[in-house]
Amino acid sequence: MKDLTVSHYVKQYLSSRVHEVAPSTLRSERCKASKIIKIMGKRYIDSVTHSDIIQLRQKLHKSYVNKSINEFYIILRAIFNNAFRDGIIVRNPMDGIQNLSVCHAEPNPFSRAELTALAQTEVECFSGKNAFQLCALTGLRISELLAVSWEDIDFINAKLKVRIALVDKQYKTPKTPGSQRTVELCASAISILTQQKLITGHRKPRKISVLQRDNKTKKIENLSLVFYNTLTNQPFISAKQFNKTFFTPFLSSANVKHRGAGQLRHTFASQALTSGISKEWIARQLGHESTAMIDIHYARWMCADAPDFVNRVEQQFSGIFTQKQPDESLSVETKTPDVATTSNTASNADIQLSEQQISQLLISHPNLITEYLNRLLSQSVRETLI
């Protein structure tokens, strides 16, 4: 038993994961497991040291981002834990190895100007364009969008049920109960679906195998899928195919900066948040139980598309803090000052004016000199008569 290799435990781990994780997750783990086997698969598991793990990490840093390296750690921790519990190793070389910090990618939603450019761009695949518009208006994941069936749409009550997702060519139930939800449809979304029904509403239902949440049970359903790939005349088979065959060329035709169709979900969240819509409502539409994911992953403030919130503040507080008009008797008159009054006031207040201030006063009011001389002359005449 002491000659068990790393490869043996890696294969054992993968075998145990078949019914524990979704097929897409298992596919990702198989890829990383192959890398581990390539690097150290032939080594006896009891010969691997903590330093070997450090060296492996340095190799991984050259080709993988931190998030992917942490996913390698999941496999490594599992195989060495199993070897330790089997009594094959006495020390776990993964002890003390912490997950690396991960930088979350900033959402890159489409602006109103970009959405307008896309909406006005002519395409051959009308079904793809309708899918793009519905996604922006509802915030559906691309995997959910491509699995929408006419059986899930309630035109009367303007509702859309999200029950199935299409992930890497496999129809499956969403991984969390919250993702199975009812989405409210706005008038524009209803209009788009009405147009789409003319394209695919006549098609017969297809028998589709839907993998259940236990990752073992499969249920056959008869579904009339809403969105078809015009190039193949078949339903889209994955988000990757949707991006490659429709969305990327669509962005190019509209001269809009490239990004994945997944940003349409970010667009819905960001535009809704910017318009002042409740975070709680947005979270419910997206299938989240709290608003935390809105703040962390989905939403970004769209300054260029934001309403005039300052004016809304003004309207909200209108009439509360109205300022009283000042008393006219207290207002400052701009008439030419009366020389006598000015003189008396200055005398009473013992105001001292500099030569510069006097010069400025006379320049501003040249008639003061004439009026002052006239008053002096009148006073002199009165004194002579007395």
Buried (B, 14 or more C-beta within 10 A) or exposed (E): EEEBBBBBBBBBBBEEBEEEBBBBBBEBBEEBBEBBBEBBBEEBBBEBEEEBBEEBBEEBEEEBEBBBBBBBBEBBBBBBBBBBEEEBBEEBBBEEBEEBEEEEEEBBBBBEEBBEBBEEBEBEBBBBBBBBBBBBBBBBBBBBBBBBBBBBBEEEEBEBBBBBBBBBEBBBBBBEEBBBBBBEBEEEBBEBBEBBBEBBEEEEEEEBEBBEBEBEEEEEBEBBBBBBBBEEEEBBBBBBBBBEBBBBBBBEEBEBEEBBBBBBBBBBBBBBBBEEEEBEEBBBBBBBEEBEBBEEBBBBEBEEBEEEEEEEEEEEEEEEEEEEEEEEEEEEEEEEBEBEEBEEEEEEEEEEEEEEEEEEEEEEBEEBEEBBEEEEEEEEEEEEEE
